[in-house]
Structure formats: C-alpha cells, structure tokens
Amino acid sequence: MKEVEVTVFVYSEHPFDAHISSEGAQYGITPQNINKIYRGEIKPAKGIVVKFKMPDGTKKYVRAE
C-alpha cells in the first residue's frame, strides 16, 4: 500500500498552532486530533504519514505503525 504524505505547518509549539493542508482534511487530520498526533498520543490512520514543518525549518514525521 502506498503511503500518503500530509503536510502540517506548525506556527507555534506553545501554545500549539498549526495549519493543516487541504489533503489532510481528506484523510481525517483535524484541528481536534493534530495536537495529539504531534505529541505522539495517537497515530494517524494506516497509510498516512504526517509531515510537520516546524518554524525553524526542520521536519518531523509521524506515521502509523
């Protein structure tokens, strides 16, 4: 199964503020669950890779196991 990469632009970590790309909404990434995905409390759906673009230019990837 091919993975789908969803980009999330993180504006601030404290308090958490992020913009979810349009494809994120199609794959179930919501403002209600994005903070939990970022903190590692929940994982995205199988086949989804969430790429967090941080304010300093670094990237953090979270994928289902």
C-alpha positions, 0 to 999 in steps of 0.5 A: 500500500502506498503511503500518503504524505500530509503536510502540517505547518506548525506556527507555534509549539506553545501554545500549539498552532498549526495549519493543516493542508487541504489533503489532510482534511481528506484523510481525517487530520483535524484541528481536534486530533493534530495536537495529539498526533504531534505529541505522539498520543495517537497515530494517524490512520494506516497509510498516512504519514504526517509531515510537520514543518516546524518554524525553524525549518526542520521536519518531523514525521509521524506515521502509523505503525 
